[in-house]
Amino acid sequence: MAANEYQVTGMTCGHCEMSVREEVSEVPGVEDVEVSAQTGKLVVSGAGEIDDTQVLAAVEEAGYSAVRAG
């Protein structure tokens, strides 16, 4: 299982987390999404390689901005 970590800015509440989770879970290959508004941390896991570009685009679609962490 591969996991990519991102730092998201602009999330303030549980609703924000839900928006990000919904958009990111639609990215091909994504099997698990962990997101925290408190820390701004987004961890995306999947069996294969996950496309950063698609994850970042999904976060933007939800109305936030993200960068790859680590």
C-alpha positions in Angstrom: 0.0 0.0 0.0 1.5 3.3 -1.1 0.7 6.5 0.8 1.2 10.1 -0.2 1.1 12.9 2.3 0.0 16.5 1.5 -0.4 19.7 3.4 -3.8 21.4 2.8 -4.5 25.1 3.6 -7.9 26.6 4.1 -9.7 23.8 6.0 -11.3 24.9 9.2 -13.9 22.3 10.2 -15.4 18.8 9.7 -17.3 20.0 6.7 -14.1 21.0 5.0 -12.6 17.6 5.7 -15.7 16.0 4.2 -15.4 18.1 1.0 -11.8 17.2 0.5 -12.4 13.5 1.3 -15.3 13.3 -1.2 -13.3 14.9 -4.1 -10.0 13.0 -3.4 -11.7 9.6 -3.0 -12.8 9.9 -6.7 -9.2 10.0 -7.9 -8.3 6.7 -9.7 -6.3 4.3 -7.4 -7.2 6.0 -4.2 -8.4 3.5 -1.6 -8.2 5.5 1.7 -8.3 9.2 2.5 -7.3 10.5 5.9 -7.7 14.3 6.4 -7.5 16.6 9.4 -8.7 20.2 9.4 -6.8 20.7 12.7 -3.3 19.8 11.2 -4.1 20.4 7.6 -2.7 16.9 6.9 -4.0 14.8 4.1 -2.9 11.2 3.7 -4.0 9.4 0.5 -3.4 5.6 0.2 -3.8 3.2 -2.6 -2.5 -0.1 -3.9 -0.7 1.4 -6.8 0.9 4.7 -7.7 -1.3 7.7 -7.0 -1.1 10.7 -9.3 -0.1 13.8 -7.3 -1.5 16.1 -10.0 -4.9 14.5 -9.8 -5.0 14.6 -6.0 -3.9 18.3 -5.9 -6.6 19.1 -8.6 -9.2 17.3 -6.5 -8.3 19.4 -3.4 -8.6 22.5 -5.5 -11.9 21.3 -6.8 -13.1 21.1 -3.2 -12.0 24.8 -2.8 -8.7 24.4 -1.0 -5.0 24.4 -1.9 -2.5 21.7 -1.2 1.2 20.8 -1.6 3.0 17.5 -1.5 4.5 17.0 2.0 7.8 15.3 2.8 
